[in-house]
Amino acid sequence: MNIAHVLSSFGLGGQERMAVELARTQRAAGHRVFAVSLSAELDGPIRDGFRAAGVSTLSETRNRGVELSLPARLGMRFLLDGVDVVHTHNPHALIYGAPAARLARAAVVHTKHGINPDRARRRWLRRAAGMLVDAYVVVTPALAEVVRRDRDCDPARLSIVPNGIDVSMFRPSAAVRSLARARLNIDDSAWVVGTVGRLAPEKDQATLLRAMLPLLGSHRQLVIVGDGPERAALSGIAQSSGLAQYIHLLGARSDVSSLLPAFDVFALPSRTEGLPLVLLEAMSTELVVVASAVGGIPDLVEHGINGFLTPAGQCDALTAQLAALLADPALALRVGGVARKRVLARHSLDRMASGYDALYGRVASRRWFHRRELAGTPN
């Protein structure tokens, strides 16, 4: 098949990384794949990831507001390239990519990766575009309920395909742990809580930082990986606490798989999430996770079995849960072991790719027969 992935940008994020991994498996299976950004910014790690996978990239820049000419431009490109399936990722890509695919008589698959709260006018545009898709995919059952409630698509076209990761890249390793800690200047015997994500209000690393302050010391440290608009505020909290020497703000990193084994606990204090890849990566690394009970996270984390859930934004509850794990290392090890087994069984990249492959096959076949009927070609 000829597949086009459409994203709002090639900025570093979970949905973009998922698209890269899916495109990589599709190229390996012999499909022709290219990726379209609706942003002028083409450079960055996501574009590099696509290109390393043999996926060509291009930009169809949109202006502020609703740009009526963009679906026509995209549709002409899809038509000239003979695209069979257009796969859109999140709202902007859906609004422009779905009508463009219909103009090119290509099948449309859309993946909703998160809640994506929006203004009323754009919610209407999303709903209208959602009615054009051949398959509307969500990554968790919780998101499926949101789609049904908001009437975002024809319920008959709704599917659940959980996110998956390359589990071979994320595994526990004593050697990698020691090397990572040496690079961070953290003692092997220290207890380390870590998190990875864009430093943005919805990720709420500030609550995690404040929750850790009563626990920090020379042998109890916090690592925050990522960059974004909240970095200065987080740095300010760290400096004013008098405990900055135990707080490591590493910025954006491309070596997350070699940093995760350095942690004892992975914390995700987000206020909104879909099914975050980084949580799967931490669990695959056999870390015990403590995450906010938001979005699709409770579909993945069963409290006390393969991780722990706390209410979003509640600093005291997060402190208490982290302190409990600090006091009971055996519990952390046991829960981390269950977490890895769950990810291997349910959230491998191969499993996700197989789900999408079957879905693509169904919708492309229906669209192919429809094109033949329009052309008057006998079966």
PyMOL commands that set and color helices and strands:
alter all, ss='L'
color gray80, all
select helices_A, chain A and resi 14-28+45-52+70-80+91-103+120-130+141-150+155-157+167-169+174-184+201-203+205-215+231-241+244-246+256-262+277-284+297-300+315-327+329-346+349-375
alter helices_A, ss='H'
color red, helices_A
select strands_A, chain A and resi 2-7+32-37+56-59+85-89+107-112+135-138+158-160+191-196+220-225+247-251+265-268+288-292+308-310
alter strands_A, ss='S'
color yellow, strands_A
deselect
rebuild
show_as cartoon
